[in-house]
């Protein structure tokens, strides 16, 4: 199975890694992760479209309103420790059981905390909707099972993600088939909500089965209070930034549901799902070039800066092509995918496609933050984004409904994902580089990465 993946690697890269087995293993591992994300996104889009057509805008809106709540609390359940755990496992493989055991304790504690918080918040905000509170409580129970994600971190630290890809793909296939069966049997919304909980359980079971098959034992896991404290002390900025990202990308649906209707949420989400699928582009581009970005940074700042301009220009060009495509065919795309009852999503789809321009630039900027050790600015820019989107939704949703939510998304991602660079002295130069990539994009559209 690895030979087809090697064929996907460009020849000029293969020539450099031919005798470097560790590097080759790392690149193949990255391809496994990338292919799994693309496969999952395609399958999920197919299934969610079918669910949307079956449920109709009102019930589909309620379905997505529930998951919008859940996503916000997911960051608390994950505790932002995945990257830290992977690093610790790479550096100290001899402490595997202590690191995994301590991480599992942190995550299961975070899952319980997230479950309690989601129940409390839902109780006070949704006093009049018992069904909604019941649905959110069902899905929130899955937070506890996210603790088993520590197994994924162990496989990634060993550069053996293909085993987890097998597990995730099997779980995805089972849950997708079950949802299709629910549609064909004309099941009520309650069963689709329960399927969401079962999905989390299946992923957890898959992780553990894969871990045990590889000759490991969970009985050896140990909880070390010092290691727990060490991981938490390092992870708190990631928890905060993760919560802000989740709020930024889901608060529009919650505010639409509360200030508008679940029907509005259904219309908006249909446009959002299509635009999010197009956002796979940076998912494909950025992981592949991240090692090269690190290398160029080590060579000299001039080459690194040029690389930022070039990548910005390429992703800007891709986003413009996507925008033109959706602008011309938005109504046809929405109707073809979700049906005529969702035709009002065509204008929001165009606006959300425009937002992709700045989603792409924000994704690149995050990579630069990691390389230059400026990750604290994730929190600052995220806070700006949350403030903007809440305020804009509050102003625009009562006036223009779903289109207002889409416009709030566009303006907020422009401010937080790009313009905010000019608010901080250490980011201003990065903002200028990306601005050049936008304005003079045609100058960078060649096949050479080195400045000529």
Secondary structure, 3 states (H helix, E strand, C coil): CHHHHHHCCCHHHHHHHCCCHHHHHHHHHHHHHHHHHHHHHHHHHHHHHHHHHHHHHHHHHHHHHHHHHHHHHHHHHHCCCHHHHHHHHHHCHHHHHHHHHHHHHHHHHHHHHHHHHHHHHHHHHCCCCHHHHHHHHHHHHHHHHHHHHHHHHHHHHCCCHHHHHHHHHHHHHHHHHHHHHHHHCCCCHHHHHHHHHHHHHHHHHHHHHHHHHCCCCHHHCCCCHHHHHHHHHHHHHHHHHHHHHHHHHHHHHHHHHHHCCHHHHHHHHHHHHHHHHHCHHHHHHHHHHHHHHHHHHHHCHHHHHHHHHHHHHHHHHHHHHHHHHHHHHHHHHHHHHHCHHHCCHHHHHHHHHHHHHHHHHHHHHHHHHHHHCCCHHHHHHHHHHHHHHHHHHHHHHHHHHHHHHHHHHHHHHHHHHCHHHHHCCCCHHHHHHHHHHHHCHHHHCCCCCCCC
